[in-house]
Amino acid sequence: MANIPVDASAFAVFDMQELSAETFDAGLESAADELAVVFFWGFECFNCEIAKKAMLAKPDEIRALGLKWFHSNVYEHRDLGRRFMLHGVPTWFFFYRGKRLGRATGWHGLGQFEAAVAAAREKIRALEAKA
């Protein structure tokens, strides 16, 4: 599909498991009690490449967030794009025990991403307080 090879460095550095429509739910289930994040991206997506490069520039800070990482190319797995009503990439969705907690759309810097992770963790605390 793309003439430009995809830079998969971020996928390897952050141990991101690739998900398709067929493996999505089982993949999230494998995260168990970890906060899972799915990085939705696309081929020849300039902003996706910028996001990956920014993440690779701060690997320790990204790892310190304690996330279970997944990724999916929604240009290839269009069913997932429709399922999550994606209107653009990059987008990150946060999940806990299969429940969607929120998302971050576009890469607006590490601080904003950290805030999205913090908001997801706050939702986990609220869910556990109800239980």
Buried (B, 14 or more C-beta within 10 A) or exposed (E): EEEEEBEEEBBEBBEBBBBEBEBBEEBBEEBEEBBBBBBBBBBEBEBBBEBBEBBBEEEEEBEEBEBBBBBBBBBBBEEBBEEBEBEBBBBBBBBBBEEBBBBBBBBEEBEEBBEBBEBBBEBBEEEEEEE
